[in-house]
Amino acid sequence: MATKEKKGSAAPGKGAKGEKGDKGGKGAKGGGAAGGAKASGGGKGDRKSMLPKGPHAGASLPIPAPRLREYYKATVIPKLMQQFGLTNVHQVPGLTKIVINVGLGEAIKQPKLLDSVVEELALVTGQRPVRKKAKKSIANYGLREGQEIGAAVTLRGARMWEFLDRFINSSLPRVRDFRGLGTRSFDGRGNYSTGVKEQMIFPEINYDMVEQIHGMDVTFVTTTDKDNEALALLRELGMPFRGEDKPVVVAFNS
């Protein structure tokens, strides 16, 4: 009988142990979930904006004229008039606008990635981008009409000339294994488009604050409808096409 009592007492002991172990396991799981939530919350809070806070040091100083625009007026226009036999200055091809477009397919599942893209475009161009929305719903991609899937910036005037100057002299030399731009990317109407694989080529981007590497399309819209005139214009402005030497752009004082 004594042995039976021992066995009986041993069974409840095991059961109690099992209950304690289950409770402890649930508690550990709960703690892990809470820790994961805290970690994810901390990751969101650690994200900082690349945009500068407050005005910069030279905000009160007068804005200097873009040096590339001055170079275009003083040097490029006479060369193009002589090259194409033009008699009127208004016949010389010029730049109308530059359009920078970023399409982000990952924004369908992760909409917050588009916020960092918008910030980077604003930092590079100095202008607030426009968020692009889907025009149609595509079920295979999980895309709905009106969903934000990209951003674009259209530059004109002084900002256009400043961006072109920085793009030619600062950004393109930072491209890995760069051998020049192709000359087959004209659309037949005097407009030229090129692609950038990484936004890291722009010096304004902070590498440590980049969430995802993405590319962008840059389109140069000119006043001419002939590709040969547009090619000559971009070449004289300093665009490094493949197999050609880039001309030296002289800095002009404002």
N, C-alpha and C positions, 0 to 999 in steps of 0.2 A: 504493500500500500504506500509505503514511503516513497518507493520509486515512482509510483504513479503520480503522487503529489508533486514530486520534483519535475516530472515531465510536464504536468499541467501548468506548474508555475513558470516553466521555461517558455512555454508557448506564448503566454501573454507578454513575457519580457521581449520576445522577438517582435511581436506585433507592435508594442510600444516603441521599440527602436525604429521599426519601419515607419511608423507615423511621424516620429521626430525627423527621420531622414527625409520624408516627403515634404514636410513643412520647411525643413532647411533648404531643400532643393528648390522649392517654389520661391523662397525668399531670395536665393541667389539669382534665380532667373529674373525676378522683379528688379533686383539691384542692377543686373546687367542691362536691362531695358532702359532703366532710368539713366544709367551712365551713358548709354548710346544716345539717348535723347539730349542729354546735356552736351555730349561731344558734338552732335550735329548742330545744336543751337550755338555752341561756341564757334563752330566753323563759319556760320552765317554772320555772326557778330564780328569776326575778325576781318571780314572783307572791307577794304578801304577804297575810296574813290581815288582815281588817278587825277581827277580835275583839281586844279589849284584852288585853294580857298582864299577868297578876297582878291583885291586887285594886285597886279604885279608891280615891281619896283618902278618901271618906266611908264606907268599908266598916265601920268600927268604930262609927259613929254609929247611934242608934236609927232604925228605919224609920218615916217619917211616914205618917199615914193618908192615903189618896188623897183629894184635895180634891173630886173629882167625886162620890165616894160620900157625903161629908159634905153636899155640896150636894143630892144626891138625898134624903137623909134629912130635911134641914131645910126644903127648899123644894119639891121635886118631889112628894113624897108628899102634903102638904096640898093642893096644887093639883089633883092628879089625883083625890083623894077628893072635893073640891068639884065638879070638872067632871063626874064620872060618878056622883055621889051614892052613894059607897061609905061604909059604916059601920065596916068593919074594915080595919085597916092591912094585913093579910095578903091582902086582895083587890086591893091596888094592884099593877099590873104592874111587873115589874122585869127586870133583865138576868140571864140564866143563864150565858151563855158567849159568846165571840167566836171564830169560826173563821176563820183566814187560810189560804188554799189557793193554791198555785202549781203549775200544770201546765206542764211543759217538754217539748215534743215533740222539741226538738233533742237531748235527752239520749239518744235512741235511737242516734244516730251519734256523739255527743260526750258520753260519760258524765261527764267531768270538769266540765262546765258546771254540773251539779247540785250540786257541792261549793260553788261560789260562791253559789248560790241558798240553800243551807242556812245558810251563814255570814251572809248578809244578813238572812234571816228571824230568826236567833238574835239578831242585833244590834238589829233593830227591835223585837222582842217581848220580849227578855230571857229567852227560854225555848228549849230545844233542840227543833228541829223533828223531825217523824217523816217518814221517806222513804216515799213511796207507790209501790207496785208494781202492774204491770198484772195484771188479773184474767184476761184472755183473750189469746190470740195472734191477731194480725191480720196476715196475710201481705202485704196491700197496703201497709201502713205499715212493714213490716219489724219488727213488734213481737212480742216473745216473752212468754209468761206468766212473771211473776215479775221482769220487768225494771223497774228504777227509772225512773219518768217524772215525778216531782213530789215536792213536800214540803208539809206542812201543820202548823199549830200551833193548839192549842185553849187559849184563855186563860180562866181563872176567877179569882174573888176579886180581890185587890189588883192583880195584873198586868192583869186585864181592865179595871178602872177606869182605871189609868194609861195603858194603850194607847188607850182611848177618849178620854181627855182630850187626849193628844198628837195623836191622829188628827183631832179636831175643831178644835183651836186652833192646831196647828202644821203638819200635813201638808196638809189640804184647802186652806188659803189659798195653798199653793205650787203648786196645780194650774193649768196654763196655761189661760187663758180659762174659768175656773170660774164657772158661773152657778147653782150649787146642785145638790143631788141630786134625782133623780126620786122621785116618790111611788108609782110603779106597780111597784115591785120587791118588794112583799110577797107571800108565798107562800100567803096565805089562812089561815095558822095562827099569825099574830102574829110571824113571823120576817122580817127584812129583809136583803137582799143587795145589795151594790154592788161595782162593779169599779174597780180602779186600773190605769191604763194603763202607768205607769212607777213603778218603785220609788224614783226620784230625788226624789219628793216628801217622803220621810222625811229629816229633818235628820241622822239617824245615818249615812246612807250617804255614803261618800266618793266623789265623782264620779271622781277620778283612778284609783281602784282597781276600778271597775266593768268587768267583762268583757263583759256583754251586758245590754241593757235588756229587761226583761220586766214583765208585769203580774201582778196577783193578784186573787183574789176574797175579799171580806170579808163574813162573815155574822154578823148580830146575832140571837141566840136569846133570846127573852123568855119570861116565865112565863105570858103570856096567849095565848089562841088567837083573839083578835079583832084584825084589822088596824087598826081605828080606835084602839084602846087602845095598841097598839104604836107607832103613828104619834105619838100624843100624848106617849108616854113619851120617844121619841127627840127630839121637838121640844123638850120641856122640858129635856132634857139638853144641848141646844145644837146638835143636828144641823142643818146649814144646808140645808134643803130649798128647792127652786126656788120663787122668788116670795115667800119669807118672810124676815123679818129674824131674824137669830140673836140669842137672848137673851144678856145679859151674865152670865157665870158668875163668881160671887164667890169669891175665894180664902179658904179657911178655915184658921186656924192649928190645928196638931195639938196 
